[in-house]
Amino acid sequence: MYNHLFTLLREAIVFTKIKAVSLLTILMLLAGCTETNSPSDRTEQAPLSTSIKEQETSAFSLEHRKPVQFSVGEQQFEIIPQFHLVMNYLDQMEKNGNKDHEALYHATVVEPFGQRLFGPQGVESLKNKASFAAPKRLEALEESVRVLDEEYDAFISLIQEALQESANRLPGKKEPIKIYLFPFNPDHYDLVSKMNGVIAFTKTNNIVMHIAPQQFDESNLQYTLAHEYHHAFYFQNYDYDRTDLLEYVLSEGKADAFAKTIYKEASTPWTKPLSHEQEEAIWERIKEIRYSFDAADLSELRLGTNNLPPWSEYRMGGAIMTEYLKENPDSPIEEWTLMKADEVLEKSGYDER
């Protein structure tokens, strides 16, 4: 269970409006940004399979199914569109008279993708993610797939550019990093707007990205990819302590600090500056529960309370890394990426202010 405590919850604000969040759900959902598993939990990626035969809707035929592979130095990348799974869902919905949309989406999208990437436990994890909730606005979903497919080359170019910039600054040498592309769920109006049309999470060396092609921001898409690339590098190279809340907080701060070295002008809701009062409240809370936190604590940090603003863990991680980089402007990216939390804290002088 603790393997999931460091998943991030970018979509949690909207998800909690969609369905009640139990303690177990929070554990599985924390949240949109990173998910990690130990090497023993990894499963081999098998060919996609589903009990419902894949067929494309008669509306149009997909032009892009094949992965795009490229390398930056020794780091290999593979961009893999998953539009065919969504098209299969649309086709099955039409054939079934738009009934049982949740069961059909699970059978045509969540189960085949989750089994391939994460194994049986991963299927349950995806079921509880807002980004993998069954869409009801089918025409809008089909239009998103159409636009993503028609403008595929442009999206690939943006993705490749962001990953090339990222890998040049922080060269990777481990397993190939795979980027899976889905359309954003059009039912989630608020989330699409809040996240500038892009959400993503990373599990080991796999980045799963949802894009709203009619409402996305190019700089935000590339910033998000840089953030997620840093997570992939971090979790493949750093043996962090899952019982230490500060390690989790700094993993987010480090990813944002890295992304900002490339996309300085990008604006995200989780990097907004904190007031002095907010910063003090968050820091006191993190110190209080650093080694004794649970899922409810993580949810409070992510969603906010009367005393804590939303995105508290991201924003505190960013505040500490800002101080670290002020005090250590010549520190190499890889050095602070793999630096233990206590050393970052000491060299930042944050707790001594």
VOROSE-69154 format. One line per field, with one value per residue (C-alpha): x, y, z. Coordinates in steps of 0.05 Angstrom, whole numbers, plus 5000, padded with zeros to 4 digits. Layout:
BEGIN
xx X ... .
yy Y ... .
zz Z ... .
***
This chain:
BEGIN
xx 5000 5056 5081 5023 5032 5075 5028 5004 4934 4930 4860 4836 4798 4751 4751 4723 4664 4653 4651 4663 4736 4749 4815 4836 4817 4860 4918 4910 4899 4950 4949 4960 5034 5075 5063 5120 5128 5186 5225 5190 5122 5138 5103 5125 5087 5045 5007 4941 4881 4808 4747 4713 4743 4773 4736 4738 4676 4649 4655 4728 4790 4851 4914 4962 4971 5045 5094 5145 5214 5274 5335 5370 5440 5434 5362 5310 5238 5175 5111 5051 4982 4923 4869 4847 4824 4780 4752 4735 4697 4658 4641 4617 4576 4541 4527 4500 4454 4498 4484 4532 4584 4626 4629 4645 4700 4731 4729 4754 4803 4820 4830 4871 4915 4921 4938 4991 5025 5014 4984 4920 4934 4945 4876 4844 4888 4868 4794 4799 4834 4792 4831 4805 4733 4684 4667 4594 4601 4614 4612 4662 4706 4705 4722 4782 4807 4797 4836 4892 4897 4894 4945 4987 5052 5047 5036 5093 5138 5120 5131 5197 5222 5205 5237 5300 5308 5297 5345 5399 5396 5390 5416 5384 5414 5365 5304 5269 5216 5148 5096 5024 4975 4900 4847 4826 4758 4712 4664 4714 4703 4736 4796 4809 4810 4850 4904 4907 4884 4939 4947 4998 5027 5090 5099 5172 5191 5120 5088 5013 4987 4916 4909 4848 4869 4819 4839 4912 4970 5035 5081 5041 5044 5119 5128 5087 5130 5194 5164 5145 5212 5246 5202 5220 5294 5287 5250 5297 5359 5341 5325 5280 5250 5175 5162 5190 5139 5194 5223 5156 5147 5216 5205 5152 5194 5253 5210 5183 5252 5277 5219 5228 5300 5270 5202 5210 5147 5099 5044 5012 4964 5011 5070 5035 5074 5052 5039 5084 5026 5010 5083 5089 5025 5046 5117 5094 5045 5097 5146 5091 5072 5138 5146 5074 5030 4973 4928 4882 4942 4963 4893 4891 4957 4932 4861 4872 4837 4818 4891 4925 4918 4909 4972 5008 5059 5078 5083 5124 5171 5178 5192 5247 5280 5276 5316 5365 5380 5389 5441 5472 5464 5520 5495 5488 5417 5435 5468 5406 5360 5392 5406 5374 5319 5357 5417 5373 5340 5407 5439 5377 5377 5301 5289 5336 5301 .
yy 5000 5049 5041 5087 5141 5182 5184 5255 5282 5336 5314 5303 5369 5349 5275 5287 5321 5261 5207 5198 5187 5132 5125 5070 5112 5169 5121 5098 5167 5213 5231 5260 5268 5208 5136 5090 5016 4974 4932 4870 4900 4912 4871 4856 4895 4847 4860 4896 4850 4858 4814 4862 4859 4926 4960 5032 5074 5086 5161 5163 5120 5134 5151 5144 5080 5065 5087 5141 5124 5170 5179 5237 5214 5147 5159 5125 5149 5119 5159 5112 5138 5102 5133 5065 5044 5106 5095 5024 5051 5100 5044 4997 5053 5064 4990 4984 5044 5086 5041 5017 5068 5054 4979 4990 5041 4994 4936 4974 5025 5017 4942 4931 4991 4979 4905 4920 4975 4960 4890 4873 4922 4977 4966 4982 5043 5069 5057 5106 5161 5220 5219 5148 5160 5138 5198 5212 5268 5221 5272 5317 5257 5235 5306 5306 5241 5268 5332 5294 5246 5301 5344 5286 5309 5377 5344 5296 5355 5391 5328 5311 5382 5382 5314 5333 5396 5356 5299 5348 5382 5317 5259 5192 5124 5076 5041 5072 5123 5112 5167 5144 5194 5198 5251 5290 5270 5325 5316 5349 5422 5451 5406 5420 5494 5490 5447 5485 5424 5376 5327 5272 5223 5181 5109 5089 5099 5108 5176 5176 5242 5266 5325 5369 5389 5446 5478 5464 5511 5492 5518 5482 5417 5422 5444 5384 5337 5366 5358 5285 5270 5293 5245 5188 5203 5212 5147 5106 5134 5153 5106 5152 5139 5128 5140 5211 5264 5315 5269 5268 5343 5356 5307 5356 5417 5387 5369 5440 5471 5429 5446 5520 5517 5504 5537 5598 5632 5573 5584 5527 5527 5487 5536 5599 5635 5627 5683 5685 5661 5603 5582 5581 5540 5488 5481 5472 5419 5381 5381 5357 5296 5284 5212 5197 5219 5179 5184 5235 5281 5276 5292 5354 5379 5367 5393 5446 5461 5523 5533 5502 5524 5473 5443 5453 5398 5423 5495 5480 5437 5494 5544 5502 5490 5564 5578 5521 5548 5619 5593 5544 5574 5532 5465 5417 5392 5319 5335 5367 5317 5259 5297 5272 5315 5334 5357 5399 5429 5444 5475 5516 5547 5544 5520 5572 5633 .
zz 5000 5016 4945 4926 4979 4933 4874 4861 4858 4806 4788 4860 4866 4810 4827 4897 4863 4819 4872 4946 4963 5014 5050 5003 4943 4968 4977 4905 4876 4906 4844 4776 4776 4798 4815 4834 4847 4870 4820 4846 4830 4756 4704 4633 4582 4542 4478 4489 4494 4513 4515 4467 4398 4378 4321 4298 4296 4226 4235 4213 4211 4253 4216 4274 4314 4310 4364 4349 4374 4382 4426 4461 4476 4511 4533 4489 4483 4453 4443 4439 4420 4453 4410 4383 4453 4459 4389 4408 4468 4424 4375 4431 4462 4395 4387 4458 4455 4500 4560 4613 4596 4658 4645 4571 4585 4635 4585 4525 4555 4628 4631 4568 4581 4656 4648 4596 4635 4709 4718 4756 4813 4763 4732 4799 4806 4738 4753 4811 4772 4748 4682 4670 4690 4635 4590 4576 4525 4467 4410 4446 4460 4388 4366 4413 4383 4313 4328 4363 4303 4250 4285 4310 4277 4311 4379 4368 4350 4415 4456 4423 4433 4507 4519 4479 4520 4584 4568 4545 4614 4653 4611 4625 4613 4643 4614 4554 4575 4544 4535 4527 4496 4511 4499 4561 4589 4561 4620 4666 4648 4711 4708 4634 4650 4714 4681 4615 4578 4600 4657 4666 4716 4716 4740 4739 4666 4638 4628 4617 4588 4573 4525 4509 4438 4432 4498 4513 4522 4486 4540 4593 4554 4548 4621 4643 4601 4631 4701 4686 4654 4718 4757 4711 4720 4795 4808 4765 4798 4869 4926 4966 5034 5025 5099 5095 5076 5061 5007 4973 4979 4951 4893 4869 4883 4846 4786 4782 4793 4734 4689 4704 4679 4610 4611 4655 4632 4641 4692 4731 4791 4834 4827 4851 4905 4977 5026 5087 5131 5083 5079 5155 5163 5111 5138 5209 5187 5146 5204 5251 5208 5171 5193 5216 5158 5128 5067 5100 5113 5041 5019 5063 5034 4963 4969 5022 5088 5127 5144 5083 5011 4954 4925 4991 4979 4910 4931 4994 4954 4905 4960 4990 4923 4907 4970 4955 4886 4912 4961 4912 4842 4812 4839 4780 4765 4775 4841 4873 4838 4875 4940 5004 5034 5097 5057 5011 5073 5106 5044 5029 5099 5095 5166 5195 5167 .
***
